Amino acid sequence: MDANAVKHIASLARLEISEEEAEEFSKEFSEVLEMFNRIDGIECEGEMVLPFGVEPSLRDDTPSGEKRNAGYVKGPKTV
Amino acid sequence: MIIDFWKDHDSGKFWERLERINKRFHYLNTVVKGEISGFPFSAKDLIVTKGVETTASSEILRGWVPGYDATAVKRMKEHGTLIGKNNCDAWGFGSFNLNTSFPVPRNPWDEERVTGGSSGGSAGLVAALEEPTISIATSTGGSIENPSSFCGTVGFVPTYGAVPRYGLISYSDSLDKIGVIAMTVEDAEFGFNIMRGPDKRDMTAIHIEEKARRVKKIGIVKEFLDVDPKIRDRFEDVVESLPYEAVEISLENTFKYGLVSYYIIAMAEASTNLARYCGLRYGRKGEVEGRNFNEYFSGIRSLFGKEAKRRIMLGTFVRSAGYRSRYYKKAACIRRMIVEEYRRAFKEADILLHPTMPTVAPKFSEIEKITPAKSYMMDILTVGPNLSGIPHGSVPIQKSGLPFGMTVNGRWKEDLTVLEFMKEVEAVACG
């Protein structure tokens, strides 16, 4: 990842970085991404966001009955 | 037990010692001096405390005094007294507690060495004090186990969600856990039992199994034995002294891909979580005059330390269009593989054991020039149980000279089984 790419990401992340920092991060990120690339080509299916066994519960005051449908909750009209 | 010790203990000398230790070793960012009722506990500075400055050890939050307590702190205050906020790697980002805006804490056994991180101030303080205390700490990828191994403390990381996270400054929501650091397993269990249980303010907070299981078979994770030979020898001695049938377990995918999967997920989540620090709602404010929103926002965010900037940028990159599938989605998919690998392993054994860290605490001079990628590799043995969300804890198995620990892992929600087993390891190793 070159210094220009680092500056682009920094602007996406709303971070101010100096030319010097961009050069330094560029070297470091290249090594980190080389490490990340170890997972290239791994075959696997289905992402997991929360670890196994956790079923988020909803608060007691969450709307029930007709305001609940297919896992969604109908909220109040705001506009 | 901690509560009995403090029943009739004079706290005058305690404060004297604590202040002397803190001046030299830098374990607390803020000291809250006062009368001790019940027992003393500290909280990592990543956990919100009412009326006490909470900085996450970062410059950007300096001066922020929250108006509420985290659930874990609130529950602990019903039995004990908050004595201070522990130094840590800013936002929990680090394995050596070097990434702090406060003076870097030093290992209580050798000042030339690190405490480990990110809960370095927690483990350091607990180990350095003569009197028993408890620290509320957090682990995302090893932040309780790592400093516990390096400082010779007991560190317990509960099942994901067993202790509510309301009031914990988020690093990576799908991985963050609140746990305990103490000098004995009994004290760690005591602290955990106070803090655990559902909370209406945290929808991921859960109940755990209320009874410990009778352990029949233990599993030794073969890929996790490539460590310092002294650690490996002592680990094997302790395993041999335990009165259980031991089987060899393979966690090959966890060993090969766990570290990468962990860092991609943790950085991706951190980059979104840290977007809230923009100089409007919390902590330090900047000069508004003559600057548009983006300029103001970016200017304040330059107060982030180097490691925070690294993680925000790498996290933004792995989520960005064109790279999301290659990195973030793949890492989340590997996480499923790892969780399934642990589930298979627990069909063969009730408890899984391995050394906590590959080395003893390194010297500051040894890690001065280490690159970020190399420092991330220190977490090779701790990321697996953290990605899986299983309960696990580190028990010191070498207390003389430089300490190191053994990690005890159990099935999801079997926290009490893990704690019971940790007591057995403690009795064998240090009894």
HADDOCK unambig.tbl for C-alpha pairs under 7 A between the chains (distance, minus, plus):
assign (segid A and resid 9 and name CA) (segid B and resid 313 and name CA) 6.05 0.50 0.50
assign (segid A and resid 9 and name CA) (segid B and resid 316 and name CA) 6.99 0.50 0.50
assign (segid A and resid 9 and name CA) (segid B and resid 317 and name CA) 6.59 0.50 0.50
assign (segid A and resid 10 and name CA) (segid B and resid 313 and name CA) 6.08 0.50 0.50
assign (segid A and resid 13 and name CA) (segid B and resid 312 and name CA) 6.92 0.50 0.50
assign (segid A and resid 13 and name CA) (segid B and resid 313 and name CA) 6.42 0.50 0.50
assign (segid A and resid 13 and name CA) (segid B and resid 316 and name CA) 6.54 0.50 0.50
assign (segid A and resid 14 and name CA) (segid B and resid 297 and name CA) 6.84 0.50 0.50
assign (segid A and resid 14 and name CA) (segid B and resid 298 and name CA) 4.81 0.50 0.50
assign (segid A and resid 15 and name CA) (segid B and resid 298 and name CA) 4.85 0.50 0.50
assign (segid A and resid 15 and name CA) (segid B and resid 301 and name CA) 5.92 0.50 0.50
assign (segid A and resid 15 and name CA) (segid B and resid 302 and name CA) 6.14 0.50 0.50
assign (segid A and resid 16 and name CA) (segid B and resid 298 and name CA) 5.58 0.50 0.50
assign (segid A and resid 16 and name CA) (segid B and resid 299 and name CA) 6.38 0.50 0.50
assign (segid A and resid 16 and name CA) (segid B and resid 302 and name CA) 5.70 0.50 0.50
assign (segid A and resid 28 and name CA) (segid B and resid 372 and name CA) 6.77 0.50 0.50
assign (segid A and resid 31 and name CA) (segid B and resid 373 and name CA) 6.38 0.50 0.50
assign (segid A and resid 32 and name CA) (segid B and resid 373 and name CA) 5.15 0.50 0.50
assign (segid A and resid 36 and name CA) (segid B and resid 260 and name CA) 5.48 0.50 0.50
assign (segid A and resid 39 and name CA) (segid B and resid 257 and name CA) 6.68 0.50 0.50
assign (segid A and resid 44 and name CA) (segid B and resid 333 and name CA) 6.13 0.50 0.50
assign (segid A and resid 44 and name CA) (segid B and resid 334 and name CA) 6.63 0.50 0.50
assign (segid A and resid 45 and name CA) (segid B and resid 333 and name CA) 6.02 0.50 0.50
assign (segid A and resid 46 and name CA) (segid B and resid 333 and name CA) 5.43 0.50 0.50
assign (segid A and resid 47 and name CA) (segid B and resid 329 and name CA) 6.39 0.50 0.50
assign (segid A and resid 47 and name CA) (segid B and resid 332 and name CA) 4.74 0.50 0.50
assign (segid A and resid 47 and name CA) (segid B and resid 333 and name CA) 3.93 0.50 0.50
assign (segid A and resid 47 and name CA) (segid B and resid 336 and name CA) 6.46 0.50 0.50
assign (segid A and resid 48 and name CA) (segid B and resid 332 and name CA) 5.21 0.50 0.50
assign (segid A and resid 48 and name CA) (segid B and resid 333 and name CA) 5.91 0.50 0.50
assign (segid A and resid 48 and name CA) (segid B and resid 335 and name CA) 6.23 0.50 0.50
assign (segid A and resid 48 and name CA) (segid B and resid 336 and name CA) 5.37 0.50 0.50
assign (segid A and resid 49 and name CA) (segid B and resid 174 and name CA) 6.52 0.50 0.50
assign (segid A and resid 49 and name CA) (segid B and resid 332 and name CA) 6.45 0.50 0.50
assign (segid A and resid 50 and name CA) (segid B and resid 174 and name CA) 5.37 0.50 0.50
assign (segid A and resid 51 and name CA) (segid B and resid 388 and name CA) 5.59 0.50 0.50
assign (segid A and resid 51 and name CA) (segid B and resid 389 and name CA) 5.63 0.50 0.50
assign (segid A and resid 54 and name CA) (segid B and resid 204 and name CA) 6.75 0.50 0.50
assign (segid A and resid 56 and name CA) (segid B and resid 203 and name CA) 5.27 0.50 0.50
assign (segid A and resid 56 and name CA) (segid B and resid 204 and name CA) 4.85 0.50 0.50
assign (segid A and resid 57 and name CA) (segid B and resid 203 and name CA) 5.18 0.50 0.50
assign (segid A and resid 57 and name CA) (segid B and resid 204 and name CA) 6.70 0.50 0.50
assign (segid A and resid 58 and name CA) (segid B and resid 203 and name CA) 6.22 0.50 0.50
assign (segid A and resid 59 and name CA) (segid B and resid 200 and name CA) 6.41 0.50 0.50
